[in-house]
Amino acid sequence: MTPAELSSTVLHAVRRAVDAGELDVTVPARAVVAPPGPGGCGDYATNIALQLARPAGQPPYRVAEVLRPYLVGIDGVADVVLTGPGFLNISLGGAAPAALVEEILSAGTRYGHADAPDAPDAPDAPDAPDAPDGSVVRLHCPHDLRAVVVADAVARVLRCQGALVRVTAEGFDREWTAALDVRVDGVGPAPVSLPVTVRPVPAPADPLPLGRDAARWALLHPAAHDRPRIGDEHLAQREGNPLFRVRYAHARSRALTRNAADLGFTAEPGPVPDAPQELLAALGDHPRVLAAAAAHRAPDRIARHLVAVADAALPFLPTVLPRGGEKPSAAHRARLALAEAAGTVLAGGLTLLGIDAPDHL
């Protein structure tokens, strides 16, 4: 069960409770499903009971108690635990990773894109990007390199969510296009069409000597209100460099595919009993992160999410291939598929940030 399917399942449970007369509410259009927060458990959590408590005229915990039996019996749901004031913490069955991995590998690097075939919904993104209806989102930034890079990344993310985007800047240097692969649609004062102004804290030094990938990461990884660090730490090939960990995890996943081919087997989604829950949660959360990054004009959310995916994937990757005299089995194929899904999410996220995802590192 994918996060989008689980969101629909939660709404179906609400509908069944309403039809049974146990809740007197209007079934909402969507249900928020996300990895559990502090104090939570399981694979996903939803705050639907808190959302429905006031219209139902009941405490949130009581609403959660009403909904729990309608979720426990669903195929693919192993258990539902109530925590806090009324959060429903949902543990999925063993087949859940296979469905998620299959969804990711089917969509490829467009997993999480709103315009991808069969793209999943992002049920807990509070705001959809403006203008999937054909109108244009207008971004305007000052004559500042970081502002232009952030606007360029925001435009990429908005487009992946189905929006039409036009970027203008008060000034633009041609060397920025060649060095950092950034472009604007117009140069001059802000247009009269009330654009969204992109104005992050400027970089304290020139990032161009870092090269395209490291420079873009240095400017995009911090939140817009944080001052970026511009230094050689972004070029270091060691674990202390988040960009290195992200690209290394991607390259390792691609190496596993090549190594598996040498051993005569390929990936096939299937149950992975000991799959890291942190990795599954991060992969399932990717569509929500893209939608939230678009809604809040915050590509730094994608950068930090990629670090979380890489940090969850790296301990798992060495366990994928057969060891010693082992022969490749269905379990190895399923583990390889999960590793490939992680690499796919990392490659897709880096592409949206305008950063290469090399197969060899």
Secondary structure, 3 states (H helix, E strand, C coil): CCHHHHHHHHHHHHHHHHHCCCCCCCCCCCCCEECCCCCCCCCEEECHHHHHHHHHCCCHHHHHHHHHHHHHCCCCEEEEEEECCCEEEEEECCCHHHHHHHHHHHHHHHCCCCCCCCCCCCCCCCCCCCCCCCCEEEEEECCCHHHHHHHHHHHHHHHHCCCEEEEEECCCCHHHHHHHCCCCCEECCCCCCCCEECCCCCCCCCCHHHCHHHHHHHHHCCCCCCCCCCCHHHHCCCCCCHHHHHHHHHHHHHHHHHHHHHCCCCCCCCCCCCCCHHHHHHHHCHHHHHHHHHHCCCCHHHHHHHHHHHHHHCCCHHHCCCCCCCCCCHHHHHHHHHHHHHHHHHHHHHHHCCCCCCCCC
